[in-house]
Amino acid sequence: MNELIAQFAEQAAQDTAGEHNEVNLEVECNGSTFHIPGNFIEQFADLLVQECVRIGQKEFVNDSSKYPVFPSVAIKKHFGVEQ
């Protein structure tokens, strides 16, 4: 897992610690079931979107000739996505 994604997961867990929300997602992995609360999912997604926006803004500021092309290559590289 990309280190930045792990940091977002840790941050989302800290931000939502102690909050009581219903489970919105159940994930099975290696015979175990993990219950993921909706507030964690929302916080994690928010952090991810904020980072994508930050990368997009950075790419535009560094080379405004890229407008209106979405900086997908820079975002994929930033998160270590190869596809």
C-alpha positions in Angstrom: 0.0 0.0 0.0 1.2 3.5 -0.8 2.5 5.2 2.3 0.3 8.2 1.7 -2.8 6.0 1.6 -1.8 4.4 4.9 -1.4 7.9 6.4 -4.9 8.9 5.2 -6.3 5.7 6.8 -4.5 6.5 10.1 -5.6 10.1 10.0 -9.2 9.1 9.3 -9.1 6.6 12.2 -7.8 9.3 14.6 -10.3 11.9 13.4 -13.2 9.5 13.9 -12.0 7.8 17.1 -14.7 7.6 19.7 -17.5 8.5 17.3 -20.3 6.0 17.3 -21.6 5.4 13.8 -23.3 2.4 12.2 -21.2 0.1 10.1 -21.6 0.9 6.4 -19.1 -1.6 5.0 -18.1 -5.1 5.9 -14.9 -6.5 4.4 -13.7 -10.0 4.5 -10.0 -10.7 4.4 -8.2 -13.9 5.2 -11.2 -15.4 7.0 -11.7 -12.3 9.1 -14.6 -9.8 8.8 -13.8 -6.1 9.3 -16.6 -3.6 10.0 -15.9 -0.2 8.7 -18.0 2.7 10.1 -19.5 5.2 7.7 -17.8 8.2 9.4 -14.4 6.6 8.7 -15.2 6.1 5.1 -16.3 9.7 4.7 -13.2 11.1 6.4 -10.9 8.8 4.4 -12.6 9.8 1.1 -12.4 13.5 2.1 -8.7 13.3 2.8 -8.1 11.6 -0.6 -10.1 14.1 -2.5 -8.3 17.0 -0.8 -5.0 15.5 -1.8 -6.1 15.0 -5.4 -7.2 18.7 -5.6 -3.9 19.8 -4.1 -2.0 17.8 -6.7 -4.2 19.2 -9.5 -3.6 22.7 -8.3 0.1 22.2 -7.9 0.3 20.8 -11.5 -1.6 23.8 -12.9 0.5 26.3 -11.0 3.7 24.7 -12.2 2.4 24.5 -15.9 -0.8 26.4 -16.6 -0.6 25.3 -20.3 -2.1 21.9 -19.0 -5.5 23.6 -18.5 -8.1 22.2 -19.0 -6.5 18.8 -19.0 -7.0 16.9 -15.8 -3.6 16.1 -14.2 -4.4 12.3 -14.0 -0.8 11.3 -14.7 0.5 13.4 -11.8 -2.2 12.1 -9.4 -1.5 8.5 -10.4 2.3 9.0 -9.9 1.7 10.7 -6.5 -0.3 7.7 -5.2 1.9 5.1 -6.9 -0.9 3.9 -9.2 0.6 2.3 -12.3 -2.6 1.6 -14.3 
